[in-house]
Amino acid sequence: MFKSIIFDIGGTLVGYDKPLNWSNLYRPAMEYVAQKCKLNFTENDYHNVTNILTKYNTRINPRIHEVSSAQIFKEITYALNLPTQSIDDIKHHFFSFFRRNSFIYPEVEDTLRALSKKGIKMGTLSDVAYGMDNKYALEDIDILRKYIAYPLTSNDVGFRKPCTIGLELLCQKMNTKISETVVIGDEKKDILCANDAGAYSILINRDGKTKKYNQAKEISSIYELLLLFMV
C-alpha cells in the first residue's frame, strides 16, 4: 500500500520549451541579461561566461554535490568585471530567460487534488540547473503547493540524483517508509534514485520513445497515478 509520492518537477509536473542541456543557449541567455540589465558584453565576456557555465553544466560534467547559484554567479560577475551587487539581477534575468514559457501539464492539478483527497502525502525532489534558487524553481509549481507539503530541491539536500539522500530525507519528513513511497520522474537518474533507495519507481514518458531505465512502471500521463491509489 503506497502512502506517499515524490515528484520530480521539470518534465514531470512542469513543461519547458528549452532543452535539458542549456549549452547552446548560453549566448542568447546572456544577451537577454545584457538587455535587461543595460550592460554591454564583449565577445571575450561571452566566451568567459560560456566557460564558467560549461564547467557547471551537469549534462556535460555530472556531479553529485550541489553547487549554489551564489558561487556560480559570483564567478560570472567577477569574469565580467561587475560588482557583486549585480549578482541578484543577473541571476534573475538569466533564470527568467529559461523559465519564460514554463507551464504545468494539463492533467497535473486535477490529479494532485484527487490524490490529496485520498490522504496521499506528496513532496518534490528536483535537481536545479546551475544552483537555481528555490524561489525560481518552486515558483513554477506555485499553484500546486497547496497539495505538496514537502517541496524540496537539490538546494535543500545538497546532493543531486541519483544520490538517495534527498529521497530518504523526504520519507523521514513525511513519516513514511521508502517501500511505501512512489517516486516519479522523466529521467534515468530519477529511476536510479528510486530503485537504489527501495522506492517504487515510475517513469513518466510523454514522448513515447523507448526508455529502458529498469523502471517498475511507465506511464504517459500523471493522471494514471490514480490507478495506483484506487480503494
C-alpha positions as CSV (number, residue, x, y, z in Angstrom):
1,M,0.0,0.0,0.0
2,F,1.6,3.3,-1.1
3,K,1.2,6.2,1.2
4,S,3.4,9.0,-0.4
5,I,4.6,10.3,-3.7
6,I,7.7,12.2,-4.5
7,F,7.7,14.0,-7.8
8,D,10.4,15.4,-10.0
9,I,9.4,18.9,-11.2
10,G,10.8,19.6,-14.7
11,G,9.4,17.3,-17.4
12,T,7.1,15.6,-14.8
13,L,4.9,18.3,-13.3
14,V,6.1,21.3,-15.4
15,G,7.0,21.6,-19.1
16,Y,9.6,23.9,-20.6
17,D,10.2,25.0,-24.1
18,K,14.0,24.7,-23.6
19,P,16.2,21.6,-24.0
20,L,17.6,19.8,-20.9
21,N,21.1,20.9,-21.9
22,W,21.3,24.7,-22.0
23,S,24.8,24.9,-23.5
24,N,23.5,26.1,-26.9
25,L,21.5,28.9,-25.2
26,Y,24.2,30.5,-23.1
27,R,24.8,33.3,-25.6
28,P,21.1,34.2,-26.1
29,A,20.5,34.0,-22.3
30,M,23.4,36.3,-21.6
31,E,22.3,38.7,-24.4
32,Y,18.9,38.7,-22.6
33,V,20.7,39.6,-19.3
34,A,22.6,42.4,-21.1
35,Q,19.4,43.8,-22.5
36,K,17.5,43.7,-19.2
37,C,20.4,45.0,-17.1
38,K,21.5,47.6,-19.7
39,L,25.0,46.1,-19.9
40,N,27.5,45.8,-22.8
41,F,29.3,42.5,-23.1
42,T,32.3,41.9,-25.3
43,E,32.9,38.7,-27.3
44,N,35.5,37.8,-24.6
45,D,32.9,38.3,-21.9
46,Y,30.6,35.8,-23.7
47,H,33.4,33.4,-24.1
48,N,34.4,33.6,-20.4
49,V,30.8,33.2,-19.2
50,T,30.3,30.2,-21.5
51,N,33.4,28.5,-20.0
52,I,32.1,29.0,-16.5
53,L,28.6,27.8,-17.3
54,T,30.0,24.8,-19.1
55,K,32.0,23.9,-16.0
56,Y,28.8,23.7,-14.0
57,N,26.7,22.1,-16.7
58,T,25.7,18.7,-15.2
59,R,24.7,17.4,-18.7
60,I,28.4,17.7,-19.6
61,N,30.1,17.4,-16.2
62,P,27.9,15.3,-13.9
63,R,28.2,15.9,-10.2
64,I,26.6,14.5,-7.0
65,H,27.1,17.5,-4.7
66,E,25.1,20.6,-5.5
67,V,26.7,24.0,-6.1
68,S,24.9,27.2,-5.2
69,S,23.9,29.8,-7.7
70,A,25.7,32.3,-5.4
71,Q,29.0,30.5,-6.2
72,I,28.4,30.2,-9.9
73,F,27.3,33.8,-10.4
74,K,30.0,35.2,-8.2
75,E,32.4,33.7,-10.7
76,I,30.4,35.1,-13.6
77,T,30.3,38.7,-12.2
78,Y,34.0,38.5,-11.5
79,A,34.7,37.4,-15.0
80,L,32.5,40.3,-16.3
81,N,34.3,42.7,-14.0
82,L,31.0,43.6,-12.4
83,P,30.3,44.4,-8.7
84,T,29.0,41.6,-6.5
85,Q,25.8,43.7,-6.1
86,S,25.0,42.7,-9.6
87,I,24.6,39.0,-8.8
88,D,20.9,39.0,-7.9
89,D,19.9,40.9,-11.1
90,I,22.0,38.8,-13.4
91,K,20.7,35.6,-11.8
92,H,17.1,36.8,-12.0
93,H,17.2,37.5,-15.7
94,F,19.4,34.5,-16.6
95,F,16.9,32.1,-15.0
96,S,13.9,34.1,-16.2
97,F,15.1,33.5,-19.8
98,F,14.8,29.8,-19.4
99,R,11.6,29.8,-17.4
100,R,9.6,32.3,-19.5
101,N,7.3,29.8,-21.2
102,S,7.0,27.2,-18.5
103,F,3.7,25.5,-18.0
104,I,2.1,22.9,-15.7
105,Y,0.9,19.9,-17.7
106,P,-2.9,20.0,-18.1
107,E,-3.8,16.9,-16.1
108,V,-1.5,17.6,-13.1
109,E,-3.6,19.8,-10.8
110,D,-6.7,17.7,-11.0
111,T,-4.6,14.6,-10.3
112,L,-2.9,16.1,-7.3
113,R,-6.2,17.4,-6.0
114,A,-7.6,13.8,-6.2
115,L,-4.6,12.3,-4.5
116,S,-4.7,14.9,-1.7
117,K,-8.3,14.0,-1.0
118,K,-7.2,10.4,-0.6
119,G,-4.7,11.5,2.1
120,I,-1.6,10.8,0.0
121,K,1.4,12.7,1.2
122,M,3.3,14.5,-1.5
123,G,6.7,16.0,-2.0
124,T,9.1,17.0,-4.7
125,L,12.8,16.2,-5.2
126,S,14.2,18.1,-8.2
127,D,17.7,18.8,-9.3
128,V,18.1,22.5,-10.1
129,A,20.1,23.9,-13.0
130,Y,23.2,26.0,-12.1
131,G,22.1,26.1,-8.5
132,M,18.8,27.9,-9.4
133,D,17.3,29.3,-6.2
134,N,14.2,27.7,-4.9
135,K,12.3,30.9,-5.3
136,Y,12.5,30.3,-9.0
137,A,12.4,26.5,-9.1
138,L,9.4,26.3,-6.8
139,E,7.6,29.2,-8.3
140,D,6.9,27.0,-11.3
141,I,4.7,24.8,-9.2
142,D,3.2,27.7,-7.1
143,I,-0.5,26.7,-7.8
144,L,0.3,23.1,-6.8
145,R,1.9,24.0,-3.5
146,K,-1.4,23.5,-1.6
147,Y,-1.2,19.8,-2.4
148,I,2.6,19.4,-2.0
149,A,3.5,19.6,1.7
150,Y,7.2,18.8,1.2
151,P,8.7,20.7,-1.7
152,L,12.5,20.1,-1.8
153,T,15.2,20.6,-4.4
154,S,18.8,19.7,-4.6
155,N,19.5,23.1,-2.9
156,D,17.8,21.8,0.3
157,V,19.5,18.5,0.2
158,G,23.0,19.4,-1.0
159,F,23.1,16.4,-3.3
160,R,21.8,15.6,-6.8
161,K,20.1,12.5,-8.0
162,P,20.7,9.6,-8.3
163,C,22.1,10.1,-4.8
164,T,19.3,8.8,-2.5
165,I,19.9,11.2,0.4
166,G,17.1,13.6,-0.7
167,L,14.6,10.8,-1.1
168,E,15.5,9.4,2.3
169,L,15.2,12.8,3.9
170,L,11.7,13.3,2.4
171,C,10.5,10.0,3.6
172,Q,11.6,10.9,7.1
173,K,9.7,14.3,6.8
174,M,6.6,12.5,5.6
175,N,6.9,9.8,8.2
176,T,6.6,7.1,5.6
177,K,8.7,4.1,4.7
178,I,10.6,4.2,1.5
179,S,8.9,0.9,0.5
180,E,5.6,2.8,0.8
181,T,6.7,5.6,-1.5
182,V,6.3,6.2,-5.2
183,V,8.9,8.2,-7.0
184,I,8.1,9.6,-10.4
185,G,10.3,11.4,-12.9
186,D,11.1,11.6,-16.5
187,E,14.8,10.8,-16.5
188,K,17.1,7.9,-15.9
189,K,18.5,9.4,-12.7
190,D,15.0,9.6,-11.2
191,I,14.6,5.9,-11.7
192,L,18.1,5.0,-10.4
193,C,17.5,7.1,-7.3
194,A,14.2,5.4,-6.6
195,N,15.4,1.9,-7.2
196,D,18.6,2.3,-5.2
197,A,16.6,3.6,-2.2
198,G,14.0,0.8,-2.5
199,A,11.1,3.0,-3.6
200,Y,8.6,2.2,-6.3
201,S,9.9,3.8,-9.5
202,I,7.6,5.3,-12.2
203,L,8.8,6.8,-15.4
204,I,6.7,9.5,-16.9
205,N,7.2,9.1,-20.7
206,R,5.4,11.8,-22.6
207,D,7.1,11.3,-26.0
208,G,6.5,7.6,-26.3
209,K,10.2,6.8,-27.1
210,T,11.6,3.5,-25.8
211,K,13.3,4.2,-22.4
212,K,14.6,1.2,-20.6
213,Y,15.8,2.5,-17.2
214,N,14.6,-0.5,-15.2
215,Q,11.5,1.4,-14.0
216,A,8.9,-0.5,-12.1
217,K,6.1,1.2,-14.1
218,E,5.8,3.5,-17.0
219,I,3.0,6.0,-17.7
220,S,2.3,8.7,-20.2
221,S,0.2,10.9,-18.1
222,I,0.3,11.9,-14.4
223,Y,-3.4,11.1,-14.3
224,E,-2.5,7.4,-14.5
225,L,-1.2,7.6,-10.9
226,L,-4.8,7.5,-9.7
227,L,-5.0,3.8,-10.7
228,L,-2.3,3.0,-8.0
229,F,-4.4,4.6,-5.3
230,M,-7.9,3.4,-6.1
231,V,-9.5,2.0,-3.0
